Amino acid sequence: MAIEVTVKLFAVYQEVLGVPELVWSLPEQSVVGEVVDRLIQTHPQLKQWRDLTRFGVNLNFVPADTILQNGDEVVLIPPVSGG
């Protein structure tokens, strides 16, 4: 069975994909780190950001191994510079 999540994109992720968010179907028991891994498969230039990205689920920071639930909102937060 699949779950559906909304993926919010910021900074470099939004620049590369050209959209602010995606809605994806994922297998049950998917973890939040798999979201960025899937993006890297189709956009390899994002690989450099993989280990620097923080993950949020439903407005809470979470580790990459957090299991996603149907309806979750996933946020990918790469490092940002500027002021």
N, C-alpha and C positions, 0 to 999 in steps of 0.2 A: 504494500500500500504506500502511497505517496503523501507527502505533506506539501503545503504551499507556504512559502516565506516571501516577504518583501525585503529586498536588499537595497539599502540606502547607500549611495555612492558620494564620496567627497573628494576634494582635491584631485590628486593624480588619477584616481579611479574614475571620477566623473569626466576629467579631461580626455582620457583615453577612450572611454566608452561613449561619450557624448550624450549621456542621459543621467538624470539625477537618481533614478531608481529602476530596479528590475523586479519582476515577480516571477519566481521560479518554483517549479515542482521538483522536489528532492525525495529520495528514498527515506522511509522512516529510519530513525537512528543515525541520520546524518549529523555531523558535528560542524560547528561554525567555521572551523579552519578549512573545511572542504569547499566553502563558498569561494574563498579567495583562490584556492587551488584550481577550481573550475574556471575562474576568470583568467588565471595564468595560462591555462591550456589554450584558450582562444586568443589571448593577448599576452604573448611571452614577454613583452617589454615591461610588464608589471612584476616580474619575478624579483627584481631588485628590492621591491617594497615588502615582500612576503614576511620576512622576519622582523620588520619594523612596524607592521600594522597591528593596531589594537582592535579588539572586537567588542561590539556592544550588541546585546540582545535585549529588546524591550526596555531601553534606556538604562541598562546596567552593564558595566564592563564585565566581561567574562573571559575565561581562558579558551584557547583554541579547541579544546576537547569537549566543550559544552555541547550536549545533545540538543538539537533543535526540535521544536514542537510545531504542529500545524498552526499557522497564523502568526508566527513570530516575526518581529521586525529586526533585521540584522543590519548593523551599521559597521562599515569598514572605515577605520580612522587611521590613515597614514600620517607620518610626521609632517607637520606644517611649519613653515618658517615665515617670517615677516612680522609686521607689527602694526 
